[in-house]
Each structure stands twice: as structure tokens, then as C-alpha cells.
Amino acid sequence: MQPVLSAAAQREADRLTIGEFGLPGTLLMETAGRAVASHIVAKLSPIAGRHVAVVAGKGNNGGDGYVVARVLHAQGAHVSVWEPKGAEGLRGDAAFHRQLLPKIADDRLHIKPLDGVRTSQADVYVDALLGSGLSRPLRSNLARVVRFLNAQPAPVVAVDIPTGLHADSGLVLGYAIRADATVTMGSPSPGLFLGEGPKYTGDVVVADIGIPSRTVARVQRAFGPVWRTSDAAIGALLPRRAHDAHKYDAGMALVVAGSSGLTGAAVMASRAAARVGAGYVMCATHISGQPVIATKLTSVASMGLPGRAPGELAAPQALEALRGMLRRARAVLVGPGLGRSEGTQEFVRMLLQEMSLPAVVDADGLGSWVGREQEIRRHSAGRWILTPHAGEFSRLTGSADQSDRIQAARHWAGRWDVVLVAKGMPSLVATPSGHVYICSSGSRALATAGTGDILAGLCAGLLAQGLAPEEAAVTAVHLGGRCAEHYTRMNDPESMVATDMLTVLPGVLRELRPLRSRVRW
């Protein structure tokens, strides 16, 4: 999967590459600037005769911009470099590249003060103002430049990250460039994908500037590994049945879900577990809703659990009724549409405390653990996948602050000793060991009721087939996102309902599952 580096981790990777690996900073800057220039040439070819405006800052981001200006000028473009006052006194690598420009200045290359950029007209603008180190709102003079660039009809290409966007969280610090493309260096920053980042980055291009993979791995270990999912990685994780497997070899998933009036969640979760490959799925639900579920599920078995009243399970009796199934199951999903009555919540806690199977805890199942942090850690033992949306996450943690989603997910996954799926756009998966995965798939089509039930069922079905909780969660989240994308290829995103994901899932699996080559004699 693609490594993702925070601003601090990226600085350390640069430092190690320069100091220990021996690549000069000026060379890294040259490579970065040439990558941006190559992207612009590919989009605006032929570049000769085009007008390019490079808006440069005083740091390394500006240094990349100076390289862009020089390279595009050499290819025949008319280039204006707009820089802040005092830029001629720069130091370090940026100064090296800035000092080259006056030596080649002619009627096609002009260096101008940044304050005058509002008079510029160009075919493309290059945002090389501020890089990933920004941590506070833009000053008023830079904010005016940002507003000007955002008002231009010409495309804007951002170097590394759009100015004004926080590299780690994706928050906009007052104002931010709305780029048409962002060429980022080495490894992307989390903020390109989180928060408001996707609204501002445009197309994200990751350029290899020579930072060794072992250096990236070392930095990942030091700062906490963050990865972005890929089709290739997920395809390799998908289970494959043996040719002589029977249904229990393929794995049994026990779905404990649904209640009177809330049968849809149980049906969708159960179908998802079956459709993703679990050999046998049993849906256990409140006895009052079991006849309805039985009519909706033809390929999934169902059973009724004793209840004290409609919608409320009788904790000891319901648990006793499940014991036979628990001995045969490989994974359990508990929660979708189960209800929030006191008896039902007691049943959920008893079930999860007693069994040692890997489990997915979703929806109403999560509500059973609010205010019981120590109990979660005592019983989870790394086997549980928790799947809260933002509101459920806030209730579980007692905090509404999710401004740094990666750190929040990592912290609570470790504290609770669970695999945590923090649902959102994008969804994150955090593990007890500190790994965090950013889902690269998904679309706005997922903003419809029931998609969380589908996701929970996918997790359970993959767990039942033998995937570890971390693998099952990452695979399920990526599959769910790909289903939404698959649907929207031929349909309007707003028209999708959750069950459409199950209709397209077989095609998505076919696309992602690697085909095993056969040796022919």
C-alpha cells in the first residue's frame, strides 16, 4: 500500500535522505520541480508560447517553484515569477535555485514582486507559496493572493500541497488554494485525503524524487505507520476457497441483529456476509422479528431469540439459545438494528464478554459499551472490530474533537485494544499496534442509510473466512468504497441505495481478486 507521511515525518525523511543517504537537497528540489513541470507540460502541450505564472514563497516550496519556472522557460514558455520582498536574500537550497533565474532572464522570464500578482494573466498558475509546514491561518497579504488565484479561470497546479491546507488534518487555515492538480513529493500528506483536503487538491499526483523506500519505512516506524489502500493490496487479501471446500470450510458467520421494525439492517448485514464469501450465515434476531426476516432471506438461515418484550432480548435466555451456533461460528457480528433497550444491551455485553470469537461490533452493539472503556479493553483482546460513525465515536470516547482523525483513531484503537473503523469520507482503519489505513475508495453515493450495515456484514463475512481483524476491516472498507464507485460508473450517485452495493459486489470482487496463473506444459 502507499505510505502516507505527516509533515514532521516528511521533514525527517528529507533530512535522512540528505544527511545519511547523501542526496543533496538541491537535487531533491530539482527533481521535485521537474516533476511539477512535467505534469504541466503533459496537460498544456505544447508549452512553448504559453504564459505561466509561478507564485513562490520563501521556503523550500518556493525553491521548487523556481525550478518549475526555469524548466518551463527552457521549453519555450513565457514565465513570470512572483516572489515576496526579500527573496533575493534567501538561504539554503531554495537560494541556489533562485540565484539561477537572473542568469537566464530574458523577455520570456520576469521576476516580479508578489504584491503585484493580482495584475497577472496566465494560462496556468503554479502555487509554490507555502508547503506542508503551515500550522496557523494565513496572513492577510497571502490570503489576498489566495483569493486572487481562486478567482482566475486558468488552472492552478499546487506544489506538494495547496497553500492554506493543513498537511496532517486537511483543515483549511483561513483560506486555501483550490488547485486543479497537486503534485506532491515522495509520499503524500494525510491532509490531501482528509477533512476538506479533497475539495482543494484536484487531481493528486505523487512524484518520486529519490527518497529511498527504506528511509520511508524507517520514518514510518518512528512516527506511526499510515497507509493508503490500493486495489492490488486488497485483491491479494481476498480469500479463495479450495476446490473441494464445503460450506463450513468457507466459514460460518453469525449475525446477531434486527428487532421489531428494524429488520432491514439485519437483512442487509446478513446478505453482505454471504455475498462476500462466507459459506454459511445465520441471522439470529428477536423472536418477534424472525418471521419477517425469514421471508426476506432465502439464502441465509435465521433463528429467533427469546425476548422479554417486543424489541427487548432476554439476556441469559438469548445467550443460552445461541450457544450451539457459537460453537460452529468463526465470526460474530452484533448490533445492526438490534435495539437499545436495557435488556438487549445487557445481552450484548454478556455475549461479547463470554465468547472468544472474532467479532464485529456495530450500531446498537456499540451503544452497549458507552461509558465502559475498561470493560472494552478487558474483553476485546484485539479480536473486535468496532465500526462507529462520527457520532458514535464521540459517544464512545466522550469527546467531540475529531480534528485530527488519524491520531484519534490510533489513540483509541490502542487504548481499547481493538481494530477501529472510523467511518467517514474517507474511512480510516486503526489497529492496536498503531497502524492506520486511509481508504482510497468511495464516493458520495455512500451517504445513504444502510451502507454501514453492509460494511459490518462484509467485515463479518471476511472474518469468517479466516482473515485477521485488521485484514478483514481494511478489505471490507475498501470493497464498500469500490462498490459505490462501480455503481456510479453507470448511475447517478444520489440514486444509490445500500442494497445496490450487494448487486455490484460480485463484479467488484471479480475485478480485484488476482487471477492465479497456471503453468501450461
N, C-alpha and C positions, 0 to 999 in steps of 0.2 A: 504494500500500500504506500501511498505518497506521504512522506514525512511532512509535518507542519511545524514550524518553529515560531515561538513567540519573539517579540522584538529583542528581548535580552538574550535569548538563545541564538538568534541570528547574528547578533553582535559578537557573541562568543565564537560562533562558527567562523566568522570572518577573521577574528583575531587568531584563532588556531591555524587557519589556512595560511595567513600571512607569516605568523611567528614561528610555527613549527613545521609546516609543510613547505614553506619557502616561496610561495607565490606572492609577488609584490602586489600591494594594494592598488597601484596604478594599473596593473594588468587586469585585476578583477574589475576595476572601474571601466577599463577599455572594453572588456568582454561584455559587461552589462550594457554599456551604451550602444555597442554594436548590435546587441540583441534587440533593443528598442528600435534602432534604426532599421533593422531587417524587417521587423513587423510592419513599420510604416511603409517601407518600400513595397512590401507584398500587398498592402491594401491600396496604395496610391500609385502603383506603377503605371506609366513611367514617372519617376520622381523628378526628373530634370525639368526645370521651369516652374515647379510647384513652389508655393510660398509656405514656409514652415516657421512657426514661432515657438521658440523654446523658452519657457519661463523657469528660470533657475534660482535656486536658493543658495545659501552659504555653506551647506554641508555636503556630505557625500552624494546625496540625491542630486544636488546641483552639479556636482562633478560628472555624474552620469549624463546629465543634460548637455554639458559641454562636449562630451564625446559624441552624442547624438548630432549636435549641431555640426561638428567637424566632418563626421562621416557623411551626412546628407549633403553638405556643401560640396564635398568631393564628388558626389554623384550628380551634381548639376542643379541642386535645389537652391532657391533663394531663402536665406536663413536670417532671422532676427533673433538675437539672444537678449532677453530682458532679464536683467540681474539687479539685485539690491545694491544700494550705495555701499561702497567699501569692498566690493567683491574682488577688486584688483589686488587687495591685500590678503587674500585667502592663504591658508597654510595647508600643508599635507597633500594628499593625493588629488583632491579637488583643485588645489592651486596649480599642480603640474599640468592638468588638462586645460585649465582656464588660460594659462600663460601661452598655450599653443595657438589660441584663437587670433590674437593680434598679428601673429606672424603670417596668417593666411587670409586676413581680412581683405576684401575687395568689394566691388559693387554688388556682390551677391551675399555678403556676410557682414552684418552690422551688430554691434554690441550697444545696447541702449539701457537707460535706467528703468527699473521695474515700475516706477510710478506712472510711466507713460504707456504701459501695455494696453490701457483702455482705448488707445487710438489704433491698435493693431488690427489688421485684417489678414487672415491666413487661410490656407487650405487645410491645415492641421495644426493643432496646438499640442505641445509636449509639456505636461505637468511634471517638472523636476524641482518643485519648490521645497517640499518637506517630505522626509521619508518616514520610516516606521518608528522613529523615536519620539514623535509628538505625543504629549500627555496632558496638555491643557488647551483650552479654547484658543483659536487663532486671534492674533492681534488685529486691530481694526484695519490696518493697511493691507494685510494679507487677506482678510475677509473680503475687502473690496475687489481684490484681484480674483478671488474665487468666484464671487458673484458675476464679475465680468465674463470669465471663461464659461461659466454655466449658461450665460445668455447668448453665446455665439452659436451660429448654425453649423460651423465646422466641427469635425470630430476632435475629441481630446484624448490623447494617449497618456496615461499616468505611468510614471516610472516607479516601480516597486509597490506603491500603494497610493491611492488618491489623497492629495493633501487635505487634511482635516479629519481623516478617518483614523480612529484608534486601532492600532495594529493588532492588539490582542482581543479586544471585545467587539469590534465593529461598530462602536458608538461614534456618532458624529459630534465632533468637538466644536460646536457652534455652527460652522459652515464646512462643507466639504465639496470637492470637485466631483461632478457627475461625469465620470470618464466613459468613453465608448469602449475602451480597452485598457487593461492594466497589464504591463509586462513586469512580472515580479522575478526576483533573482534567487537562484539556488533552491530554496524551499519556500512555499507560500506562507503568509501570516494567517493566523486564525481569523483576524478581522475581515479578511476578504470574503469569508463564508458566513460569518456570524452576524447577529444584530442587523444593522442597516447596511452592512457591507455589500451584499449583492445588489442593492439598489444603486450603488455608486461606482462599482468596479467595471461594469460592462464585461466584455469577454476577458477572462483571465488566462494569460499565457505565462507559463513557468519556463524561465530560461536557465540553462545550465551554464554557470560562469566559472566552473572549475573547482568548486568546493568538494573535497573528497567525500565519498559516501561514508567512510569510516569516521570522518570528522563529524558528519551529521549524526551518525549513530552515537558517538561519544557525547555529543551535546544533548541528544535526546535522553540518554540515561541520566545526565546531570540535572536537566530541567524538567523531566517528566515527559514520557513519550506521548506524542499526539500524532494521529494518523488520519488520513482521509481515505475512505473506502474506494475500492475500484472493482470493476466488473471481473477482472482476471482473478483477484484475490477471493472474491465471493464465489465465483464459479468453482474454484479449487476446493472450497469448503463444503460445497453441496454434497450431501450423502448420495451414495449409489448402492442400490440393492444388489445382492448376489443373485445369480441366475436361478438358484434353487431356493430362494428365501420364501418363508410363509409370513402370514400377517404379523405374528408376534416377533419374528426376527426383524421385521421392518419397524417395530416399535409401537407400543401402546401408549396413547396419551389420554389421560383422564382430565376432562374439562368439568370443573365444578362451577356452575354459572347459572344465571337466569332465575327468575321468580315470576310470580303472577304479574302480568303487564309488562315484563321486561325479558320476554323470551327471545327477542331478536338478537340481543347481544350474545346469548349462549349459542344460538344457531350459527351466527357468523363466525364466532371463535372456533366452534367445533368443525365447521366446514373448512376453515383455513388450516387447521391442524391436519385434517385429512388430505386436503389438496396439496399441501407442501410435501407429503410423502409418508406420514405416519401410517403404519399398516392397519391399526385398529384404534378408533376413537370412541370413547364412552363419554356421553354427556350426562352428568349427574346434576339434578336440579330439584327444586322444591316440588313436592308431590302434586301440588295444585297446578303447576305449570307443565308438568311432564306430558300430559296428553297433547297439549298444543305443540310442544317441541317434537314429539314423536311424529306428528303429521307433517312437520316441516323438514325433518331429517330422514332421508331414505337410506343413505349410505353410512350413517352414523347411528350407533346404538344409544339408547337413553334409559335412565332409571330415575325413579322418584325417591327423594329423601324425606324422612319424617319431619313434620313441622308442627310447631305449637299453634300457629295461626297462619292465615294466608300471607305469604311473603316472609315468614319468620321460621328459620330452621330450628329444630330441637337439637341442641349441641351434642349431648352424649349419644343420643339415638342415631342422629345422622352420621356421626363419625363411625359408629358401630356398623351401620349399613354399608359403609364404604370399604371396610377392611379387606374384603375379598378382592376388590378391584385394586386397592393399593398394593397388594402382593403381586399383581400381574403388571401393573403400570411401570413405565420407565420415567415418566414425567407427569407433573400435575400443573394445571392452570386453575387458579382460583380467583374469582372476583367479578367478571363481567356480568352486569345485570343481577347480581346476587342479592342486592338489597342491603340496607344499613340498619336493620333492627338489631337490638341488643343481643338477642339470641343468635342471630346469624353471625355477628361479629365475634361472639364467643366461640362459635363453631370454627370460624376461620382460624382463630388463634390456636385452638386445640389441635386442628388438623395439621397446621404447619409446625407446631412445636413437637408433635409426636412422630411425624414421618421423617425419613432421611432421603427422600427422593428429590431430585432437582425440581424446582418449582418456579412458575411464573406467577407473580402477584400483581394483579391489575385492578383498576377501577375500585369497586366496593371492597375488594380484598385489601387494598392499600389503606382504606379508611379504618380498618380494624386495628391498625398499628400506630395511629396518630397518638403522640404523647408516650409511646412505648419504645423509645430509642434503644435502651439497654436490652430489651427483650428481642428486638430485631437482631442485634449483633450476637446475642447469646445463642440463637437458634438457626441463623442463616447459614453459617459455616461456609460462605462463598458459593452456596448452591442455589440461591434465589436470584431471579431476575425481577427487579422492580421496574414498573413501566409508568411513572407518573407524568401527566402533563403539567404545565407550569403551575396551575392552581393546586393540584395535589402535591406537587413538590413543596410549595410554600407551606401547606398544612403539615406535611410530614416533618419539615425542618424547623418550622416556627419562624421562618424568615421570608420576607417578600423580595429580598435583594438577590436578583439573579443577573446582575450587570456583567459579571464575569462567569459565563456559563461553564466554561471548561474547568476553572478552579472549583466552582461549586459542585459540579458533578464528581470531580475527582475526590474532593474532600469527603462528601457524603458516602460515596461508594466504599472508600476505605474505612470510614467511621462505622458504617453499618455492616461491612464485610459482605457486600452484595455486588452483583452486576447491575448497574443502574442505567436504564434507558430514559434519558431526559428528553421527552418528546417535544418537538418544535420544528421550526424550519431554519436550519436543518436540525434533525435529531442527533443527539450525542449518546454514545455508549461509554460508560466509565467502568473500570474494573477495580477490584480490591487492591491490586498491585500497582495502581496508578496510571495504567494505560487509558487513553481517551481516544475514541474514534469519532470522527466527524463524517456523517453520512453525506455522500456526494450525489445521491439521487433524491428525487422528489419533485413535486410541483404544487401549485396552489390547489390543484384538484383534491388534495388530501384533506382540505379544510371542510370536511363533511362528517356528519355523525356516523359512527360505526367503524371508522378506519382504525381506531385504537383497539377495538375488539378483534379485527382482522390481524393486526400486528401481534397481539397477545397469542392468538391461535397459531400464527406462524412460529413464534418462539417455542411454544409447547410442542408443536409437531417436529421441529428440528431437534429439540432436546430429546424427544422420544426416540429419535433415530441415532442417538449417540453423540451428538455434538456437545462439547462443553458449554456451560452457560455463556461464557464470553463469546464463543464462536456462534452459538445459536442467536444471541441478541444482535450481534453485528450483521449476520446474514439476514435475519428477519427484517431488520430496519432497511437494509439496502434493497431487499426484494420488494418490500412495500413501496418504496420510492420508485423503483423501476416499473412496478405495475401502474402507478399513476402516470408516469411518463409514457408508457406503452399505450395507455388508454387515450391520452391527449394527442397522440400522433394522428388519430383519425376522428377525434371527437372534441367538442368544446369542453375545456376543463371544468367549467361550472356545472356541467351536466352529470358529472360522475357521482355515483352513489357507492357506498362501501362495497356492496356485493359485486360491482363491476371489477374490482380488484381480483376477485376469485375467478372471474371469467377470463381475464387476460393472464393470470398467473402461469398456466401451463406453457404459454408461448414465451414468457419471460424466463422460466426455468430452462426451456429448450435453448434460448439464446445464451444463457450464462453457463450452463453446465458444460465443462470441457469434454469434447469427444475424444475418447481414447483411441489412439492409433493402433492399428493391427499390422503385425508383420506378415507379409504375404510371401509364400515360398514359391 
